[in-house]
Amino acid sequence: MNAISWEHFQAVELRAGTITAAEDFPEARKPAYKITVDFGPEIGSKRTSAQFTALYSKEQLLGKQILAVINFPPKQIGPVRSEFLLTGFYREDGTIVLAVPERPVENGARLG
């Protein structure tokens, strides 16, 4: 494991947000959703795609608070412009469990 400095950690913008839309993404190579998240008034809403289809339905995702990295450069994934990285944990079977706040926090709250 490579150690990083506190400054490197502080450079990563890990923010809480609430999923406001989850749509099918049939153009994706692997099963995925198009996700829209509200990060509060300072940051606004951002979109991405995410491969969380094995454990979560679109309905289960709506209204869920998540943890995301919001300061990666945008990346084009097929027709979707990914504006943030939705975080999660890989399980042995390859499925991904969302990283979420344990209790509700304000949208845009920073992990620190």
C-alpha positions in Angstrom: 0.0 0.0 0.0 1.3 3.4 -0.9 1.1 6.1 1.7 -0.3 9.5 0.7 0.1 12.9 2.4 -2.8 14.7 4.1 -2.6 17.3 1.3 -3.2 14.6 -1.3 -6.2 13.3 0.7 -7.6 16.9 1.0 -7.3 17.3 -2.8 -10.0 14.6 -3.3 -13.5 16.2 -3.1 -15.6 13.4 -1.5 -19.1 14.8 -1.2 -22.5 13.6 -0.1 -25.4 13.9 -2.5 -28.9 12.6 -3.1 -29.9 10.5 -6.1 -32.7 12.4 -8.0 -32.9 10.2 -11.1 -31.9 6.7 -12.1 -32.5 5.6 -15.7 -31.7 2.6 -17.8 -28.5 2.8 -19.8 -29.0 0.3 -22.6 -26.0 1.5 -24.6 -23.5 0.6 -21.8 -21.3 -2.4 -22.4 -22.0 -3.7 -18.9 -25.4 -3.3 -17.2 -25.5 0.2 -15.8 -27.8 3.1 -14.9 -27.6 6.8 -15.8 -27.6 8.6 -12.4 -28.3 12.2 -11.5 -27.3 13.4 -8.1 -28.1 16.7 -6.2 -24.9 17.9 -4.4 -26.6 21.0 -2.9 -26.9 24.6 -4.0 -23.1 25.3 -4.1 -22.3 22.4 -6.5 -25.7 21.6 -8.1 -26.7 18.5 -9.9 -24.3 16.2 -11.7 -24.7 13.1 -13.9 -22.8 9.9 -14.3 -23.2 6.2 -15.2 -22.8 3.5 -12.6 -22.8 -0.3 -12.6 -25.0 -0.9 -9.6 -27.7 -2.8 -11.3 -27.1 -6.2 -9.7 -27.9 -5.0 -6.1 -30.1 -1.9 -6.6 -33.2 -1.2 -8.7 -33.8 2.3 -10.0 -36.6 2.7 -7.5 -34.3 1.7 -4.6 -31.7 4.3 -5.7 -34.1 7.3 -5.9 -33.7 9.5 -2.8 -30.6 7.5 -1.5 -27.7 9.6 -0.2 -24.4 8.6 -1.6 -20.7 9.5 -1.4 -19.0 10.6 -4.6 -15.7 12.1 -5.9 -16.7 15.3 -7.7 -13.4 16.7 -8.8 -12.3 14.1 -11.4 -12.3 15.6 -14.9 -15.5 14.7 -16.9 -15.3 11.5 -18.9 -17.4 10.5 -21.9 -19.0 7.1 -21.5 -20.9 6.4 -24.7 -23.7 9.0 -24.8 -23.2 9.9 -21.1 -20.9 12.6 -19.9 -19.7 11.3 -16.5 -19.2 14.3 -14.1 -18.4 12.4 -10.9 -17.4 9.0 -9.5 -20.1 7.3 -7.5 -18.2 5.3 -4.8 -18.8 1.7 -3.6 -17.2 -1.5 -2.4 -16.6 -4.5 -4.6 -17.7 -7.8 -3.2 -16.1 -11.2 -4.1 -18.8 -11.9 -6.7 -18.0 -8.6 -8.5 -21.1 -6.7 -7.4 -20.8 -3.3 -5.9 -22.3 -2.0 -2.7 -22.8 1.7 -2.5 -20.8 3.8 0.0 -23.4 5.8 1.8 -23.5 8.2 4.9 -24.6 6.3 8.0 -27.1 9.1 8.8 -28.5 11.9 6.7 -26.2 14.9 6.0 -26.6 18.0 3.9 -26.1 17.5 0.1 -22.6 18.7 -0.7 -21.2 17.9 2.8 -17.6 17.0 2.5 -16.0 13.8 3.9 -13.2 14.9 6.1 
